[in-house]
Amino acid sequence: MIEEVMDMLKIFDDKLMIRFRTGCLLMAALSIARGSSFLFSKSLLGSMEPLNLLGMRFMLAFLILFVLFSRKVIADIRQDLHVVHASLLLGVVYFLCMAAELVGLQYTTASTCSFLENSAIVIVPILEAILLRRFPRPIILTSTIITFIGIGLIVLCGPANGTSDGGSILFGSQLGPGEILCMIAALTYAVAIIITDRISKKYDPLTLGILYVGVMGLMGLVASFLFETPHFPQGGSEWFMLLVLAVLCTAFGFTIQPVAQKPLSSETAGIICAINPLTTAVLGWLLMGDALGLSGIVGAVLILVGIIFPNIHLPVFRSVENNRMNL
């Protein structure tokens, strides 16, 4: 009898591990897709205004997804109308994040924007500590200090406006409106990760993802008509980049996040998102000629160290935490 119970537990653990590994792989894949979106968005912002681009990108993705999964979405809404309320909440938070990101991209490089926004990975454990009313662990405080030193090297070092005397784009610039907006995007992204962690376990994650993408598209279009002069992309190359953003970076990169994050904790999901800025930096260097200046490289390395550090269980931090628990 005991052996049968142990076998059942082993099977359950194996299935749970498969779900966990699948979630990790999906998070890694969507992080790569979203990392590339910074470059496509940067290119399109030369002819389209940010809210116009946001609205068209996410509404196009929503329409594609709704055509493919309309029966499932309608059935899930009829089964539990609260999924719409959850999607509205998540859509509003992600809209604020993306609006800050796209406006910020007008004033800084794609690599800088990506690294700053993904410092949300370290903000997540701090917000979780506040929500759970417990002081952040020493290793979290250490990683936060390391990360923000890295951010300082990226945004405070290097020539003004992210350009050198020779006109080449550098990975690093003085603190300006672009960098400030990217930091705001980082905070809202951290909030979005935590909200996704909570509600993706209550509702169908695919339906949730499709609906909040639609909310973002609708908000983007309305905001664009209010504050901008919206228009369609001009030429085949711009339409191609918009379709890549809508299908690969949004229909996959955003919609699948609730699905991928369901078996993961918010901290684990945040750590995997470190792939995002690396993708942007490498593609920016290969495709757009972004030069990785020395301060930018050091800052990027420190950010990645701060991101990974909370998952390295060093004896000195373990003993400090044990002493704190014994007090």
N, C-alpha and C positions, 0 to 999 in steps of 0.2 A: 504493500500500500504506500509506504513512504517513498519507495523507488518510483512508483507511478507519479506521485505528486512532484518529485524532483524532476522527472522527465517533462512533466507539463510546464513546470517553472522554467526549465531550460528552453523549451520551445517558445514560451512567451518572451523570454529574454532575447532569443534569436530574432523573433519578429520585431521586437522593440528596437534592436540594434539595426536591423535592416531599415526601419523607418527613420531612425536617427541618421544613418549614413546617407539615405536618400535625401533627407532634408538638408544635410551638409552639402551634398553634391549640387542640389538645386540652388541653394544659397550662393555657392561658389559660381555657378553658371550665370545666375541673374546678376551677380556682382560684376562679372566680366562684361555682360551686356550693358549694364548701366554705366560702367566705367567708360565704355566707348561713346555713350550718349553725350558726354561733355564735349567731345570733339565735333560731333555732328551739330549739336546745338550752337556751339561757338561759330561754326561756319554759316549756319542759317541766320544767325543774329545780325549778319552783315546786311541782310535785306528784309528781314522780318522783325517786328517788335516782339519783346519777350512774352507778353500775355497772349498775343496773337499766336505765336508758336506753341505756347503751352496749351491753349484751347484746341487748336487744330490737331495737335499731336495726340492728346488724350481722348478727344471725341472720336477721332478716326479709329483709334485702338478700341474704344468701347463699341463702336458700331460693328467692327469686324468680329469681336468676341461675342456680342449679343446675337449676331446672325448664327454663329456656330453653336452657342449654348443657350438660346432663348428659352427652350422648353424647361431646361434645368433651372434657370434663373427664376422664371415665372412660378414654377412649382415650389421652389424654396421660399420665395416671397409669400406665397399663399400659405405655406406651412407655418412660417414664423415671420411676421411683419417687422419684428425687431431687428432683423438683419439689415433692413433699409436704414434704420436709425443708426446702427453701428457703422454702416458704410458712409453715411453723411458725416459722422464724427471723424472717421479716418480720412475721408476725402478732403475735408476742410483743413486738417492738419498737414496733409501731404501737399495740398494746393499752396499753403503758406510757405512750405519748404521749397517747392519747385519755383514759385514766384521769386523768392529771395535768390535762389540759385541762378535763374536765367537773367534776372536784372544784374546780379553780381558778375556774371560772365561777360557782360558788356565792358567791364572795367578791369578785368584781370585775366590771366591765362587759364586755360582749361585745367592744367595740372595743379595750379595753386588752388583753384576752386574745389577740385575734387579732394585734395588732401585736407583742406580746411573743413569742408562739409563732413567728411568722414571721421573727423575727430569726435563726432557723435558717439563713436564706438566706446570712448572713455567716459562720455557724459552719461551714458545709459546706466552703468553701475552706481554712479553717484545719485541719480534721480531715483533709482530703485531703493537705495539706502534711505533717502528722504521719505519715500512712500511707505517703507516698512518701519520707519522711525528707529533706525539704528545707525550708529556712527559708522562711516565707511571704514573698511578694513585698511590697515597700514599699506598693504600692497597696492590697493586702489589709489590711495593718496599719492604714493610714490609714482605710479604710472601716470597719474594726472599731471604731476609736476613735470615729468619727462616729456609728456605730449605737448604741453603748452610752451615749454622751452623750444620744442621743434616748430610749433606754430610761430613763435616769435622770430625764429631764424628765417622762416619762409616769408613772413609778411613785413618784417622790419629791415631786412638786409637786401642788398641789391639795388639797382638803379630805379629811379622813380618810374611809375607807370608800367613796370615790367619790361622795359626795353633798354637795351644797351646803346652806347654811342653809335655802334655800327648798325643799329636798327633791328638786331635779332632779338627775339623774345627770350627772356630769361625766366627760369623757374624760381621766382622770388621777386618781390616788389615792396615798395614802401606801403605802410598801412593806409588804405584808402577806402572809398565807398564799396568797391568790389569785395575786398577782404572782409569788411564789416558785415556785408550782406551774406557772405558765405558762412560766417560764424553764426549768424541768425539762422541760416539754413541748417547748420549743424545741430543747433538746439532743438529746432522743430523736428528734425529727422530723428533725434534721440527720443523725443516724445512719441513720434509715430511708431518707432520700433517697440516701445513699451506698450502702447495701445494695441498694436498688432498682436503682441504676445498674449494680451488678455483676451481679446475678442475672437482671435482665430481658433481658440479652443472651445468657443461657445457656438459658433455658426459655421456653415459650410465655407471653407476658405476660398474655394474657386468663385462661388457666387459673391462672396464678400469682396474679392479682388476685382471682379468685373464691375460691380456696382460703384466702388469707390473711384475707379478709373473714370467712370461716367460722370461722377460728381465733379472730379477735377476738370474734366473737359468742359462741362457746362459752366463752371465758375470761371474758367479761363476765357471762354468766349464772351460771357457777359461782361467781365472786367475789361476785355479788349475793346468791346463796343463802347464802353463807358469812358475809357482813358486813352485809347489809341485809335488808329485808323486801320482796321484789319483788312487784310487782302490775302489772296491765295499765293502760293509759291510761284516764282517766275522761272520757267524753263524746266527741262527734263531733269537736270542734275539736282535742283532744289526739291522737286517732287520725289526723286529717288531717296534723298537724305531724309525727307519727312516720312516716307514709307518705312525706312529702316528704323527711325525713331519710334514710329507708331507700332510696328509689328515686333521687332526684336527687342528694343529697349523699353517698350511700354507694355504691349500685350503680353510679352513674356517677362520682362524685367520687373514690372510692378505687380501684375496680376498674380503671378506665381509666388510672390513673397509670402502671403498668408498661408499658402499650401506648404511651402518649404519651412516656414517658421513654426508650424503647428507642433512637430515633435521636438523642437529645440527650445532652449531658454533664450530670453532676450540677450543675455550676456554672450552666449555661444553664437547667436546670429550676428551680434555686433562684431565679434572677433573675425568671423568669416568675411565680413564686409571690407576688411583690410585689403582684399584683392581689388576692390573698386579703384582706389587712387593709384595703385601700382599699374593697373591696366591703362588708366588715363595717361600716366607719365610716360610709359613705354610707347603707346600709340602716338602721343603728342611728339615725342622725340623722332619716331619713325616717319610719321605722316605730315606733321605740321612744322617741323624744325624747331620745336621748343628746346632750348639749350638748358641742360641741367647744371646750373651754376653750383659752385662749391657749397655756399650757404644753403641752397635749396636741397642739395643731396643730403647734407648733414641733418637739416631739419626734417626731411622725409624719413630718414633712418630713425631719428629720435621718435617721430610719431609712430612708426611701425613698432619700435621697441616698447613704447608706452601702451600700444594696442595689445601686444602679445604678452606683456609682462604679467598681467593679472592671472594668467593661466599657468605661470611658472611657480610652482610651490617650493620656494626656497626655505631651508630650515630656519633661518633667522626670522622670517615673517610668520612661519608656523608657530614658533615658540612665543612670539609676541602675542599672537591671537589666542593661544592656549592660556597664557598668563592673564589676558584680559577676561577670558571666559571664567577663570577661576576666582576673579575678584568678587 
